[in-house]
Amino acid sequence: MTRSVFRYVSWTMAPHLSPGEPEMLHELECSSCLASSGTEADFEAARAWAFSHTGGHPSHRTYREVVVRLWRMAPVRG
């Protein structure tokens, strides 16, 4: 039998920022055909893809943005 001791701990959550990594990742997805820009650290790269995609498919005019942002849980000290 394994014994464990648990205690109640208050937690906080904050953006997980690592040196050299982007704060957020962006992806634009075409609502018509579900084609995607792929995940980009720079929103402008995803936006440029959407303009290019609409240029090749003039009826594809709506997009959804998927944003990935990493978060980290940490116990509150005190």
KARA-V275756 format. One record per residue. N is the residue number from 1. RES is the residue in one small letter. NEAR is the number of other C-alpha atoms within 12 Angstrom. Layout:
N,RES,NEAR / N,RES,NEAR
This chain:
1,m,3 / 2,t,4 / 3,r,5 / 4,s,6 / 5,v,6 / 6,f,6 / 7,r,7 / 8,y,8 / 9,v,12 / 10,s,12 / 11,w,13 / 12,t,14 / 13,m,13 / 14,a,15 / 15,p,16 / 16,h,18 / 17,l,14 / 18,s,13 / 19,p,7 / 20,g,7 / 21,e,14 / 22,p,20 / 23,e,21 / 24,m,21 / 25,l,23 / 26,h,26 / 27,e,30 / 28,l,34 / 29,e,28 / 30,c,29 / 31,s,18 / 32,s,17 / 33,c,17 / 34,l,19 / 35,a,22 / 36,s,27 / 37,s,30 / 38,g,25 / 39,t,24 / 40,e,25 / 41,a,23 / 42,d,21 / 43,f,24 / 44,e,17 / 45,a,20 / 46,a,29 / 47,r,26 / 48,a,19 / 49,w,26 / 50,a,31 / 51,f,22 / 52,s,19 / 53,h,27 / 54,t,24 / 55,g,13 / 56,g,12 / 57,h,16 / 58,p,14 / 59,s,14 / 60,h,21 / 61,r,21 / 62,t,20 / 63,y,25 / 64,r,22 / 65,e,23 / 66,v,21 / 67,v,21 / 68,v,20 / 69,r,20 / 70,l,17 / 71,w,15 / 72,r,14 / 73,m,14 / 74,a,14 / 75,p,14 / 76,v,12 / 77,r,8 / 78,g,6
